Amino acid sequence: MRMVDVIEKKRSGGELTKTEISDMIEQYTAGDIPDYQMSALAMAVFFQGMTTDERVHLTQAMAASGDQVDLSGIEGVKVDKHSTGGVGDTTTLILAPLAASVGVPVAKMSGRGLGHTGGTIDKLEAINGFDVELDGDTFNRLVNENKAAVTGQSGNLTPADKKLYGLRDVTATVDSIPLIASSIMSKKLASGADAVVLDVKTGTGAFMKETKEARELAQAMVDIGNGAGRHTTAVISDMNQPLGYAVGNALEVKEAVETLKGEGPDDIFELCLALGSHMVVAAGLTETTEEAEERLREAVRSGKALETMKTFIAGQGGDPAVADDPEKLSSASYKKEVTAAEDGYVASIAADDIGTAASMLGAGRTTKESTIDLAAGIMLHKKIGDMVQKGEVLAVMHSSTENTEEAEAKIMSSYTIETQQTKPPQLLYDVIH
């Protein structure tokens, strides 16, 4: 295979074969194809796109470029869940024990966050003693015993994707649906799950700002997953305002506990029921999402979901008492209210700005080497459609320092208050099978 022939073929709108794609990824990973040629190929894909078969072959080749997790020792249909990212996205902390409580084997590999808050792994580390670095045997054992385990991404997973993503970032080819979808799904294939439920966000706090783009990405990932033999479903959900009220690591763990007690925010619970019901169906435990949703509701009502969370935490060395008393989680030494400057109704909240403000307070990383303040973050008190009076609390900042003026200004500017009431945005837009 000559790389120049592959570039020319794709540039001219041709369809690359499975062999051409697998050879290309293998040689690029080994360093035998230079970055300038792979950059040219990425730009050709950006303009010409890829067929579904090409996307499947690319995803499989990237998954095969490094280690692949073996979950064959786990009983049942292993189901993974992935979110394309948002602000206050606490769903994994809730869904892992919730789905496990009705019998779904949840074997999840998660990452650390680089942005407004930590990733799922960082959030779990807000629980004293929680071990996020599990070896393969321990990971499989815990899923068999407790139906749920979450571990950090380890080993040499999808090195081709890491190389290609770094190249796309500096060649203006990040915004390519085939490359985005293949990047996400290559990690899902390498992680070993039998089925994947995707939460594709759309709105101001999401990567895909428009619903049309989110639907296109969701369809691309579902096509890849199913084409690779994995039962894949995508739910398109709103991120035009933060999900729930908590933005920050320990704060989000507290909100997850409240949700499993049946006392959490309505939007988080509704989204978790939607995602969780598809996980239950994918695991083959029910035929319909309606029946699955009722099982999940009953698990919360009966307290089984909360008990499963305690077992899940204890299994990984954490203190299960936080599920009974979330106040045992770390707490910020400094809290300051952000108040409304006028009467009216909340018309919009710039979710990405709320995320930025949380990062300013220490809840996120600006570089990979940054240290997260697990207690830092923001608790929202008002969301879209809520009435506010001048001087009423919009949000409370949690920080280890009193130097919060910049974050406060960012929170204030993220809120738009108008005289006419605005209807809250729709939470669930579509389901792609």
Summary of the structure (lengths in Angstrom):
residues: 433
radius of gyration: 21.9
end to end distance: 36.1
largest distance: 68.3
contacts: 1598
relative contact order: 0.14
helix: 46%
strand: 16%
